[in-house]
Amino acid sequence: MNVDIYRRAEAQNKFSYLIVPAGQPIPEEATNVDWQARQQGVSVDESQEHLHPYEIDNPRQQIDEKGYAITGVTHQVAAGDDAP
């Protein structure tokens, strides 16, 4: 699946990632002025149980349920280890 990837800075120099199907806007309940576009049209295997390096669990299920997938609070990525 091709997705657009967004990143948001969190506390303690960590990041969360949000992915949406390529070309689709971030659904209203997830819009936040802090999301910064990182990459567009990136091919990912959304069928994986855990999408590394974005640290997103069950991306296909999240996209099916909400229209987007997001890094869980327990998986936020340290600043030095952030994804491309």
C-alpha positions as CSV (number, residue, x, y, z in Angstrom):
1,M,0.0,0.0,0.0
2,N,1.2,3.5,-0.8
3,V,0.9,5.9,2.2
4,D,1.7,9.4,3.2
5,I,3.7,9.6,6.4
6,Y,3.5,12.4,9.0
7,R,5.5,12.9,12.2
8,R,4.8,14.8,15.4
9,A,7.2,15.7,18.2
10,E,6.3,14.3,21.6
11,A,7.7,14.8,25.1
12,Q,11.1,13.6,26.1
13,N,12.5,14.1,22.5
14,K,10.4,11.3,21.0
15,F,8.2,11.2,17.9
16,S,4.9,9.7,16.9
17,Y,4.1,8.7,13.3
18,L,0.8,8.7,11.4
19,I,0.2,7.1,8.1
20,V,-2.8,7.6,5.7
21,P,-3.4,6.0,2.3
22,A,-1.5,8.1,-0.3
23,G,-3.3,11.2,-1.4
24,Q,-6.0,11.1,1.3
25,P,-6.2,13.8,4.0
26,I,-5.7,13.1,7.6
27,P,-9.1,12.3,9.0
28,E,-10.6,15.1,11.0
29,E,-10.3,13.4,14.4
30,A,-6.6,13.1,13.9
31,T,-5.9,16.5,12.5
32,N,-3.4,18.4,14.5
33,V,-1.3,21.4,13.5
34,D,1.8,19.6,14.9
35,W,1.8,16.9,12.2
36,Q,4.5,17.5,9.7
37,A,4.6,15.8,6.4
38,R,7.6,13.5,6.1
39,Q,7.2,11.4,2.9
40,Q,4.5,10.9,0.3
41,G,3.6,7.9,-1.7
42,V,5.8,5.5,0.3
43,S,5.2,1.8,-0.3
44,V,4.7,-0.1,3.0
45,D,3.5,-3.6,3.8
46,E,0.5,-2.7,5.8
47,S,-0.3,-6.4,6.5
48,Q,2.6,-6.6,9.0
49,E,1.7,-6.9,12.7
50,H,4.3,-4.1,13.5
51,L,5.4,-1.5,10.9
52,H,9.1,-0.7,11.7
53,P,10.6,2.0,11.7
54,Y,7.4,3.9,12.4
55,E,6.6,1.7,15.3
56,I,2.9,1.3,14.3
57,D,1.0,-1.8,15.5
58,N,-1.5,-3.5,13.2
59,P,-1.5,-0.8,10.5
60,R,-4.0,-2.5,8.2
61,Q,-6.5,-2.9,11.1
62,Q,-6.1,0.7,12.2
63,I,-6.5,2.0,8.6
64,D,-9.6,-0.1,8.1
65,E,-11.1,1.1,11.4
66,K,-10.1,4.8,11.4
67,G,-8.7,5.7,8.0
68,Y,-5.2,6.1,9.5
69,A,-2.6,4.3,11.6
70,I,-0.6,5.9,14.4
71,T,2.3,5.1,16.6
72,G,1.2,3.9,20.0
73,V,2.2,5.8,23.1
74,T,4.4,2.9,24.3
75,H,6.2,2.8,21.0
76,Q,7.2,6.5,20.5
77,V,10.5,6.8,18.7
78,A,13.5,8.4,20.3
79,A,14.8,11.5,18.4
80,G,18.1,9.9,17.4
81,D,16.3,6.8,16.2
82,D,13.5,8.5,14.2
83,A,12.4,7.1,10.9
84,P,13.2,8.7,7.5
